[in-house]
Amino acid sequence: MGSSNELFDAAYINAADRAYAKCTRFDNYVEQKRDFVIRLKDEVVLHEPLPSRRQRPEDSFIEQGVICQLGTGVNRSRLRNRVVKFRDSAGNPITLATSLKRISAEKIAEIYKLRWHIEVFFRWIKQHLKFPALFGTTPNAVYSQLFIALLVYLLLKAFTMRYIRVPAFSDLTFADFTRLLGLHHLPAGWVLLLYQYWLINRPGKDSVKM
């Protein structure tokens, strides 16, 4: 986590998970005017919490809003931070520390919820684009591999959408198709269709003499 400060940009509101919740760093973020919304670890102590003065709407999903120092002993923050508590859709408690003072607690919770969409996107990439390893670590290498994998996924999706409604080939879902393709266990009929599809759509096919 030594390089995590590099990820925090003063031009944005930085939303992060518990891995970035180090209480003594919150002071630095505030002093450097880096706004943040960071989920706290469950065991973090709220030192001398004072209730927020803001009146919450009757339909608010926020359970608690306080201003306090965070942590204990040498790991306690020097400055007082705003803390917002609510529950996710599964009923799990979420506690957020933030430097934002002028927006509602509901909006702060929504900012953190938006971060979940990023997690869902990365989970989708891992499940569908099959990245066993990166070919390179530079931004250009990662983006190139990501876009190539995405293009292959879309081509396979288009291929299966075309044929999966045909009764003779409707026994496979797209998930089954990609799983069997990766295992090299596709039924012979699908292999033949895939080869024919490649012949029709391969790059430069018009310039190749058959």
DRENDO-1510 file (C-alpha; in Angstrom, 1 decimal, always signed):
<recs>
REC; n; res; u; v; w
REC; 1; MET; +0.0; +0.0; +0.0 .
REC; 2; GLY; +3.0; +2.3; +0.0 .
REC; 3; SER; +2.1; +3.6; -3.5 .
REC; 4; SER; -1.6; +4.1; -2.8 .
REC; 5; ASN; -1.1; +7.9; -2.4 .
REC; 6; GLU; -0.3; +8.1; -6.1 .
REC; 7; LEU; -3.9; +6.9; -6.9 .
REC; 8; PHE; -5.5; +9.9; -5.0 .
REC; 9; ASP; -6.0; +12.8; -7.3 .
REC; 10; ALA; -6.9; +16.2; -5.8 .
REC; 11; ALA; -9.1; +16.9; -8.9 .
REC; 12; TYR; -11.6; +14.2; -8.0 .
REC; 13; ILE; -13.5; +12.6; -5.2 .
REC; 14; ASN; -11.6; +9.5; -4.5 .
REC; 15; ALA; -13.8; +6.5; -3.5 .
REC; 16; ALA; -11.9; +3.5; -2.1 .
REC; 17; ASP; -12.5; +0.2; -0.2 .
REC; 18; ARG; -11.2; -0.9; +3.2 .
REC; 19; ALA; -7.7; -1.7; +1.9 .
REC; 20; TYR; -7.0; +2.1; +1.8 .
REC; 21; ALA; -8.6; +2.9; +5.2 .
REC; 22; LYS; -5.5; +3.9; +7.2 .
REC; 23; CYS; -6.6; +6.5; +9.8 .
REC; 24; THR; -3.4; +8.4; +9.9 .
REC; 25; ARG; -3.5; +8.9; +6.1 .
REC; 26; PHE; -6.9; +10.7; +6.4 .
REC; 27; ASP; -5.1; +13.7; +7.9 .
REC; 28; ASN; -2.8; +13.9; +4.9 .
REC; 29; TYR; -5.6; +13.7; +2.5 .
REC; 30; VAL; -7.5; +16.5; +4.2 .
REC; 31; GLU; -4.3; +18.7; +4.5 .
REC; 32; GLN; -3.6; +18.1; +0.8 .
REC; 33; LYS; -7.2; +18.9; -0.1 .
REC; 34; ARG; -7.8; +15.4; -1.6 .
REC; 35; ASP; -11.5; +14.7; -1.1 .
REC; 36; PHE; -12.3; +11.0; -0.3 .
REC; 37; VAL; -15.0; +8.6; +0.5 .
REC; 38; ILE; -13.4; +5.5; +2.0 .
REC; 39; ARG; -15.0; +2.4; +3.7 .
REC; 40; LEU; -13.7; +1.8; +7.2 .
REC; 41; LYS; -12.7; -1.6; +8.5 .
REC; 42; ASP; -15.2; -3.1; +10.9 .
REC; 43; GLU; -12.8; -2.8; +13.9 .
REC; 44; VAL; -12.0; +0.9; +13.5 .
REC; 45; VAL; -12.8; +2.8; +16.7 .
REC; 46; LEU; -14.8; +6.0; +16.4 .
REC; 47; HIS; -13.3; +8.3; +19.1 .
REC; 48; GLU; -15.6; +10.7; +20.8 .
REC; 49; PRO; -18.2; +10.8; +18.1 .
REC; 50; LEU; -20.5; +13.9; +17.9 .
REC; 51; PRO; -23.8; +13.6; +16.0 .
REC; 52; SER; -24.2; +15.4; +12.8 .
REC; 53; ARG; -26.3; +18.5; +13.0 .
REC; 54; ARG; -28.0; +17.9; +9.7 .
REC; 55; GLN; -31.6; +16.8; +9.7 .
REC; 56; ARG; -32.1; +13.5; +7.8 .
REC; 57; PRO; -35.1; +13.0; +5.6 .
REC; 58; GLU; -37.8; +10.6; +7.0 .
REC; 59; ASP; -37.1; +8.1; +4.2 .
REC; 60; SER; -33.3; +8.2; +4.6 .
REC; 61; PHE; -31.5; +4.9; +4.6 .
REC; 62; ILE; -28.6; +6.4; +6.7 .
REC; 63; GLU; -28.3; +4.8; +10.1 .
REC; 64; GLN; -25.8; +7.2; +11.7 .
REC; 65; GLY; -23.9; +10.3; +10.9 .
REC; 66; VAL; -21.1; +11.6; +13.2 .
REC; 67; ILE; -18.0; +13.7; +13.3 .
REC; 68; CYS; -15.1; +12.1; +15.2 .
REC; 69; GLN; -11.4; +11.0; +15.3 .
REC; 70; LEU; -10.7; +7.6; +14.0 .
REC; 71; GLY; -8.6; +4.8; +15.5 .
REC; 72; THR; -6.8; +4.5; +18.8 .
REC; 73; GLY; -3.3; +5.4; +20.2 .
REC; 74; VAL; -0.6; +6.3; +17.7 .
REC; 75; ASN; -2.9; +5.1; +14.9 .
REC; 76; ARG; -5.6; +7.7; +15.7 .
REC; 77; SER; -6.2; +10.5; +13.2 .
REC; 78; ARG; -5.4; +14.0; +14.5 .
REC; 79; LEU; -8.3; +15.6; +12.6 .
REC; 80; ARG; -12.0; +14.8; +13.1 .
REC; 81; ASN; -13.6; +13.1; +10.1 .
REC; 82; ARG; -17.2; +12.8; +9.0 .
REC; 83; VAL; -18.5; +9.2; +9.3 .
REC; 84; VAL; -21.6; +7.9; +7.6 .
REC; 85; LYS; -23.2; +4.5; +8.3 .
REC; 86; PHE; -25.7; +2.6; +6.3 .
REC; 87; ARG; -26.4; -1.0; +5.0 .
REC; 88; ASP; -26.0; -2.5; +1.6 .
REC; 89; SER; -28.7; -4.5; -0.2 .
REC; 90; ALA; -27.8; -7.7; +1.7 .
REC; 91; GLY; -28.1; -6.0; +5.0 .
REC; 92; ASN; -24.4; -5.7; +5.7 .
REC; 93; PRO; -23.2; -2.6; +7.6 .
REC; 94; ILE; -21.1; -0.1; +5.7 .
REC; 95; THR; -19.2; +2.6; +7.5 .
REC; 96; LEU; -17.6; +5.4; +5.5 .
REC; 97; ALA; -15.1; +8.1; +6.4 .
REC; 98; THR; -15.2; +11.2; +4.2 .
REC; 99; SER; -13.7; +14.7; +3.9 .
REC; 100; LEU; -16.9; +16.0; +2.3 .
REC; 101; LYS; -18.8; +18.3; +4.6 .
REC; 102; ARG; -21.3; +20.1; +2.4 .
REC; 103; ILE; -23.2; +17.3; +0.7 .
REC; 104; SER; -25.8; +15.0; +2.2 .
REC; 105; ALA; -25.0; +11.6; +3.9 .
REC; 106; GLU; -27.2; +10.0; +1.3 .
REC; 107; LYS; -25.2; +11.4; -1.5 .
REC; 108; ILE; -21.9; +10.3; +0.1 .
REC; 109; ALA; -23.4; +6.7; +0.3 .
REC; 110; GLU; -24.4; +6.9; -3.4 .
REC; 111; ILE; -20.8; +7.9; -4.3 .
REC; 112; TYR; -19.5; +4.8; -2.6 .
REC; 113; LYS; -22.2; +2.7; -4.3 .
REC; 114; LEU; -21.0; +3.9; -7.7 .
REC; 115; ARG; -17.7; +2.3; -6.9 .
REC; 116; TRP; -19.4; -1.1; -6.7 .
REC; 117; HIS; -20.2; -0.8; -10.4 .
REC; 118; ILE; -16.5; -0.7; -11.1 .
REC; 119; GLU; -16.1; -3.9; -9.0 .
REC; 120; VAL; -18.9; -5.6; -10.9 .
REC; 121; PHE; -17.2; -4.6; -14.2 .
REC; 122; PHE; -13.9; -6.1; -13.2 .
REC; 123; ARG; -15.6; -9.3; -12.0 .
REC; 124; TRP; -17.3; -9.5; -15.4 .
REC; 125; ILE; -13.9; -9.1; -17.1 .
REC; 126; LYS; -12.4; -11.9; -15.0 .
REC; 127; GLN; -15.4; -14.2; -15.6 .
REC; 128; HIS; -15.9; -13.6; -19.3 .
REC; 129; LEU; -12.7; -12.4; -20.9 .
REC; 130; LYS; -10.5; -15.1; -19.4 .
REC; 131; PHE; -7.3; -13.3; -18.4 .
REC; 132; PRO; -5.1; -16.1; -17.0 .
REC; 133; ALA; -2.1; -13.7; -17.2 .
REC; 134; LEU; -1.1; -10.3; -18.6 .
REC; 135; PHE; +1.3; -10.3; -21.5 .
REC; 136; GLY; +2.7; -7.0; -20.4 .
REC; 137; THR; +2.3; -4.5; -17.5 .
REC; 138; THR; +2.5; -1.2; -19.5 .
REC; 139; PRO; -0.8; +0.6; -20.0 .
REC; 140; ASN; -0.6; +0.0; -23.8 .
REC; 141; ALA; +0.0; -3.7; -23.3 .
REC; 142; VAL; -2.9; -4.1; -20.8 .
REC; 143; TYR; -5.3; -2.1; -23.0 .
REC; 144; SER; -4.3; -4.0; -26.1 .
REC; 145; GLN; -4.9; -7.4; -24.4 .
REC; 146; LEU; -8.2; -6.1; -22.9 .
REC; 147; PHE; -9.5; -4.8; -26.2 .
REC; 148; ILE; -8.5; -8.0; -28.1 .
REC; 149; ALA; -10.2; -10.2; -25.5 .
REC; 150; LEU; -13.3; -8.0; -25.7 .
REC; 151; LEU; -13.4; -8.2; -29.5 .
REC; 152; VAL; -13.1; -12.0; -29.4 .
REC; 153; TYR; -15.9; -12.2; -26.8 .
REC; 154; LEU; -18.2; -10.0; -29.0 .
REC; 155; LEU; -17.4; -12.1; -32.1 .
REC; 156; LEU; -18.2; -15.3; -30.3 .
REC; 157; LYS; -21.4; -13.7; -28.8 .
REC; 158; ALA; -22.5; -12.7; -32.3 .
REC; 159; PHE; -21.8; -16.1; -33.6 .
REC; 160; THR; -23.8; -17.9; -30.9 .
REC; 161; MET; -26.7; -15.5; -31.2 .
REC; 162; ARG; -26.9; -16.3; -34.8 .
REC; 163; TYR; -27.0; -20.1; -34.4 .
REC; 164; ILE; -28.2; -20.8; -30.9 .
REC; 165; ARG; -31.8; -20.4; -31.9 .
REC; 166; VAL; -31.5; -23.1; -34.5 .
REC; 167; PRO; -33.1; -26.2; -33.0 .
REC; 168; ALA; -30.1; -28.4; -34.0 .
REC; 169; PHE; -27.8; -26.2; -31.9 .
REC; 170; SER; -30.1; -24.9; -29.2 .
REC; 171; ASP; -28.8; -27.3; -26.6 .
REC; 172; LEU; -26.0; -25.0; -25.5 .
REC; 173; THR; -26.2; -21.6; -23.7 .
REC; 174; PHE; -23.5; -19.0; -24.4 .
REC; 175; ALA; -21.9; -19.8; -21.1 .
REC; 176; ASP; -21.8; -23.5; -22.0 .
REC; 177; PHE; -20.4; -22.6; -25.4 .
REC; 178; THR; -17.5; -20.5; -24.1 .
REC; 179; ARG; -16.7; -23.1; -21.4 .
REC; 180; LEU; -16.5; -26.0; -23.8 .
REC; 181; LEU; -14.6; -23.9; -26.3 .
REC; 182; GLY; -12.0; -23.2; -23.7 .
REC; 183; LEU; -11.8; -26.9; -22.9 .
REC; 184; HIS; -11.7; -27.8; -26.6 .
REC; 185; HIS; -14.7; -30.0; -26.0 .
REC; 186; LEU; -17.2; -28.3; -28.4 .
REC; 187; PRO; -19.6; -30.7; -30.2 .
REC; 188; ALA; -18.6; -31.5; -33.8 .
REC; 189; GLY; -21.5; -29.5; -35.2 .
REC; 190; TRP; -20.5; -26.4; -33.4 .
REC; 191; VAL; -16.8; -26.8; -34.5 .
REC; 192; LEU; -17.9; -27.0; -38.1 .
REC; 193; LEU; -20.1; -24.0; -37.8 .
REC; 194; LEU; -17.3; -22.0; -36.1 .
REC; 195; TYR; -14.9; -23.0; -38.9 .
REC; 196; GLN; -17.4; -21.9; -41.6 .
REC; 197; TYR; -18.0; -18.7; -39.8 .
REC; 198; TRP; -14.3; -18.0; -39.7 .
REC; 199; LEU; -14.0; -18.7; -43.4 .
REC; 200; ILE; -16.7; -16.2; -44.3 .
REC; 201; ASN; -15.5; -13.4; -42.0 .
REC; 202; ARG; -11.7; -13.9; -41.9 .
REC; 203; PRO; -9.6; -10.7; -42.6 .
REC; 204; GLY; -8.5; -10.4; -46.3 .
REC; 205; LYS; -10.6; -13.3; -47.5 .
REC; 206; ASP; -11.3; -11.5; -50.8 .
REC; 207; SER; -7.6; -11.3; -51.6 .
REC; 208; VAL; -7.0; -15.0; -51.1 .
REC; 209; LYS; -7.4; -17.3; -54.0 .
REC; 210; MET; -9.3; -20.5; -53.0 .
</recs>
